[in-house]
Amino acid sequence: MLLLGIILFGMLIGAAAQLIVGKSAKVVDWGRALTAGIVGSFVGGLIISLFSGDGLAFRPSGIIGSLAGAIIVTLAWQWWRIRRAKSKQ
């Protein structure tokens, strides 16, 4: 049950990050939302623990840290896709 909750939370946070960062709020890529939400939770937790002085320790980051991490991951993902598309031309 905990695993299902983590997956659902990751999907919701990732979708929120896509809607915040994206130019159009019409379509959410749920696979990308899941990945960005879960990875973003770890990134957000790492950033929060660095700011709080705990060092490089992974800790639960909460909703705000997870959303901030998911936004960072989504922005990095978009930057990488644009850079890769330009290099193919």
GUPADO-216029 format. One line per field, with one value per residue: x, y, z negated of N, C-alpha, C, O in turn. Coordinates in Angstrom, 3 decimals, padded with zeros to 6 digits. Atoms other than C-alpha are relative to their C-alpha. Last residue first. Layout:
BEGIN
n.X <- (X	...)
n.Y <- (Y	...)
n.Z <- (Z	...)
ca.X <- (X	...)
ca.Y <- (Y	...)
ca.Z <- (Z	...)
c.X <- (X	...)
c.Y <- (Y	...)
c.Z <- (Z	...)
o.X <- (X	...)
o.Y <- (Y	...)
o.Z <- (Z	...)
This chain:
BEGIN
n.X <- (000.281	000.375	-001.212	-000.808	000.693	-000.158	-001.408	-000.204	000.730	-000.707	-001.229	000.355	000.455	-001.203	-000.736	000.764	-000.165	-001.394	-000.119	000.640	-000.868	-001.165	000.427	000.252	-001.291	-000.671	000.633	001.308	-000.052	001.294	001.043	001.349	000.830	000.583	-000.947	-000.133	-001.279	000.198	000.302	-001.191	-000.960	000.472	-000.164	-001.430	-000.464	000.504	-000.760	-001.363	000.085	000.094	-001.373	-000.795	000.492	-000.378	-001.459	-000.410	000.449	-000.955	-001.266	000.045	-000.657	-001.007	-000.381	000.964	000.466	001.424	000.646	000.444	-001.092	-000.633	000.974	000.191	-001.212	000.037	000.998	-000.563	-001.008	000.675	000.720	-000.969	-000.543	001.056	000.179	-001.189	000.086	001.050	-000.571	-000.908	000.822)
n.Y <- (-000.794	000.880	000.658	-000.947	-000.270	001.178	000.057	-001.093	000.319	001.067	-000.568	-000.815	000.909	000.640	-001.007	-000.269	001.150	000.007	-001.111	000.426	000.963	-000.740	-000.793	000.918	000.468	-001.142	-000.350	-000.626	-001.435	-000.350	-000.058	000.022	001.074	000.747	000.613	001.426	000.280	000.090	-001.309	-000.848	000.425	-000.413	-001.455	-000.287	000.416	-000.967	-001.239	000.218	000.129	-001.330	-000.532	000.827	-000.090	-001.305	-000.066	000.947	-000.551	-001.039	000.691	000.627	001.271	000.398	001.405	000.895	000.903	000.300	-001.149	000.104	-000.309	-001.263	-001.071	-000.193	-000.633	-001.405	-000.662	-000.144	-001.053	-001.282	-000.383	-000.380	-001.303	-000.995	-000.136	-000.691	-001.403	-000.596	-000.145	-001.136	-001.195)
n.Z <- (-001.210	-001.103	-000.492	-000.762	-001.261	-000.849	-000.419	-000.955	-001.234	-000.681	-000.533	-001.153	-001.043	-000.552	-000.762	-001.221	-000.899	-000.451	-000.947	-001.245	-000.667	-000.479	-001.148	-001.107	-000.494	-000.633	-001.275	000.052	-000.258	-000.590	001.017	-000.549	000.533	-001.110	-000.924	000.299	000.630	001.443	000.574	-000.130	001.023	001.332	000.100	000.086	001.321	000.978	-000.212	000.487	001.455	000.590	000.006	000.913	001.378	000.551	000.136	001.042	001.284	000.370	000.237	001.318	-000.292	000.990	000.036	-000.627	001.053	-000.143	-000.627	-001.384	-000.927	000.384	-000.207	-001.436	-000.523	000.412	-000.845	-001.340	000.088	000.211	-001.219	-001.028	000.389	-000.229	-001.449	-000.528	000.399	-000.822	-001.335	000.035	000.000)
ca.X <- (019.330	020.035	021.956	018.940	016.667	019.196	019.421	015.638	015.256	018.002	016.464	013.048	014.482	016.400	013.229	011.259	013.965	014.079	010.264	010.206	012.724	010.668	007.514	009.205	010.610	007.192	005.365	007.640	011.363	011.753	015.477	018.447	021.674	024.336	024.971	022.436	022.913	019.291	020.118	021.836	018.955	016.427	018.446	018.742	015.057	014.154	016.400	014.913	011.362	012.215	013.311	009.889	007.891	009.973	009.693	005.957	005.273	007.387	005.274	002.108	002.797	000.297	-001.609	-003.609	-001.802	000.185	003.490	004.773	006.671	003.745	001.652	004.632	005.510	001.912	002.020	005.257	003.778	000.663	002.621	005.065	002.228	000.506	003.718	004.512	000.956	001.124	004.422	002.900	000.000)
ca.Y <- (019.458	016.608	018.900	021.171	018.275	017.127	020.598	020.913	017.469	018.215	021.557	019.908	017.208	019.751	021.814	018.704	017.644	021.117	021.261	017.793	018.919	021.989	019.859	017.317	020.042	021.666	018.377	017.019	016.439	013.037	012.741	011.807	012.865	014.919	017.346	017.941	021.713	022.649	023.901	020.649	018.580	020.607	020.188	016.417	016.047	018.068	015.891	012.705	013.976	015.154	011.646	010.343	013.180	013.502	009.768	009.622	012.783	011.480	008.363	010.408	012.779	015.509	017.179	020.403	022.664	024.412	026.196	023.659	024.517	024.731	022.054	019.733	020.257	019.508	016.312	015.283	015.957	013.937	011.054	010.925	010.930	008.076	006.047	006.692	005.769	002.519	001.679	002.337	000.000)
ca.Z <- (037.367	034.956	032.574	032.218	031.204	028.567	027.059	026.976	025.357	022.776	021.825	021.439	019.161	017.097	016.651	015.638	013.141	011.568	011.412	009.828	007.200	006.332	006.141	003.898	001.649	001.342	000.722	-001.950	-001.795	-003.378	-004.043	-001.889	-003.555	-001.813	-004.631	-007.421	-007.291	-006.639	-003.159	-002.204	-003.631	-001.628	001.578	001.087	000.331	003.404	005.589	004.078	004.509	008.007	008.972	007.891	009.418	012.588	013.291	012.607	014.622	017.510	017.641	017.190	020.093	019.223	022.058	022.235	019.769	022.470	021.961	019.515	016.327	013.894	015.635	015.931	012.258	011.246	013.302	011.593	008.143	008.985	010.496	007.601	005.040	006.895	007.048	003.376	002.357	004.343	002.661	-000.757	000.000)
c.X <- (001.239	-000.209	-000.301	001.237	000.807	-000.672	000.237	001.422	000.212	-000.683	000.756	001.239	-000.359	-000.364	001.256	000.697	-000.730	000.225	001.418	000.054	-000.569	000.966	001.169	-000.410	-000.152	001.352	000.750	-000.479	-001.350	-000.099	-001.329	-001.003	-001.381	-000.759	-000.730	001.028	000.215	001.277	-000.156	-000.230	001.302	001.009	-000.413	000.258	001.473	000.447	-000.425	000.850	001.379	-000.122	000.021	001.439	000.850	-000.449	000.438	001.500	000.425	-000.368	001.082	001.257	000.178	000.534	001.073	000.332	-000.981	-000.396	-001.498	-000.702	-000.491	001.020	000.590	-000.962	-000.120	001.220	-000.108	-000.958	000.633	000.993	-000.670	-000.673	000.992	000.490	-001.045	-000.134	001.170	-000.163	-001.000	000.597	000.864)
c.Y <- (000.353	000.764	-000.943	-000.655	000.966	000.206	-001.168	-000.033	001.073	-000.375	-001.055	000.607	000.776	-000.925	-000.586	001.043	000.233	-001.135	000.057	001.099	-000.461	-000.926	000.795	000.755	-000.942	-000.411	001.120	000.422	000.690	001.522	000.282	-000.052	000.090	-001.218	-000.725	-000.687	-001.453	-000.352	-000.044	001.370	000.786	-000.394	000.500	001.494	000.283	-000.330	001.057	001.260	-000.234	-000.025	001.379	000.496	-000.787	000.141	001.310	000.085	-000.904	000.621	000.960	-000.791	-000.726	-001.356	-000.221	-001.474	-001.025	-001.039	-000.226	001.238	000.091	000.420	001.365	001.141	000.242	000.747	001.478	000.694	000.240	001.162	001.362	000.453	000.498	001.410	001.062	000.226	000.811	001.489	000.644	000.263	001.256)
c.Z <- (000.728	001.302	001.148	000.571	000.864	001.356	000.951	000.538	001.058	001.308	000.806	000.652	001.265	001.152	000.641	000.866	001.318	000.992	000.559	001.050	001.324	000.738	000.572	001.257	001.179	000.571	000.706	001.371	-000.087	000.146	000.700	-001.136	000.636	-000.508	001.113	000.894	-000.362	-000.746	-001.519	-000.626	000.095	-001.068	-001.382	-000.166	-000.200	-001.408	-001.010	000.146	-000.602	-001.507	-000.649	-000.075	-000.980	-001.446	-000.642	-000.251	-001.151	-001.346	-000.447	-000.321	-001.332	000.429	-001.056	-000.221	000.557	-001.037	000.198	000.510	001.441	001.048	-000.363	000.287	001.500	000.524	-000.355	000.959	001.367	-000.059	-000.147	001.277	001.043	-000.343	000.312	001.496	000.524	-000.319	000.955	001.375	000.000)
o.X <- (001.179	-000.173	000.598	001.681	000.832	-000.147	000.971	001.641	000.407	000.005	001.261	001.333	000.018	000.355	001.572	000.750	-000.195	000.850	001.602	000.200	000.172	001.499	001.326	000.044	000.637	001.682	000.959	000.200	-001.404	000.136	-001.339	-000.931	-001.982	-000.360	-001.883	001.313	001.128	001.293	000.153	000.641	001.960	001.284	000.281	001.098	001.894	000.797	000.420	001.605	001.703	000.366	000.951	001.994	001.183	000.252	001.250	001.941	000.882	000.509	001.826	001.643	001.051	-000.235	002.034	-000.562	-001.856	000.332	-002.284	-001.277	-000.003	001.069	000.250	-000.750	000.297	001.101	-000.223	-000.539	000.862	000.747	-000.629	-000.249	000.967	000.242	-000.830	000.194	000.994	-000.362	-000.631	000.734	000.523)
o.Y <- (001.016	000.176	-001.255	-000.288	000.819	-000.237	-001.042	000.145	000.750	-000.622	-000.769	000.643	000.369	-000.989	-000.283	000.892	-000.092	-000.936	000.275	000.807	-000.603	-000.560	000.868	000.436	-000.885	-000.048	001.045	000.215	001.919	002.263	000.808	-000.928	001.164	-002.356	-000.420	-001.868	-001.769	-000.349	000.930	001.901	001.001	000.393	001.316	001.895	000.679	000.566	001.727	001.610	000.323	000.880	001.710	000.631	-000.291	000.759	001.310	000.153	-000.420	000.975	000.690	-000.889	-000.366	-002.298	000.543	-002.286	-001.502	-002.005	000.721	002.020	000.916	001.587	002.368	001.915	001.291	001.893	002.324	001.516	001.390	002.220	002.181	001.429	001.675	002.354	001.902	001.304	001.951	002.298	001.493	001.415	002.254)
o.Z <- (001.763	002.383	001.929	001.659	002.086	002.377	001.931	001.737	002.230	002.298	001.892	001.879	002.363	002.150	001.792	002.087	002.378	002.033	001.756	002.236	002.297	001.785	001.791	002.355	002.122	001.699	001.917	002.377	-000.141	-000.809	001.813	-001.998	000.686	-000.257	001.420	000.696	-001.124	-001.977	-002.205	-001.314	-000.923	-001.974	-001.987	-000.971	-001.287	-002.177	-001.604	-000.760	-001.650	-002.184	-001.385	-001.166	-002.057	-002.248	-001.568	-001.399	-002.187	-002.134	-001.389	-001.486	-002.121	000.623	-001.152	-000.460	-000.166	-001.265	000.197	-000.247	002.213	001.436	000.265	001.221	001.991	000.959	000.532	001.774	001.745	000.521	000.770	001.895	001.404	000.407	001.186	001.992	000.956	000.587	001.766	001.788	000.636)
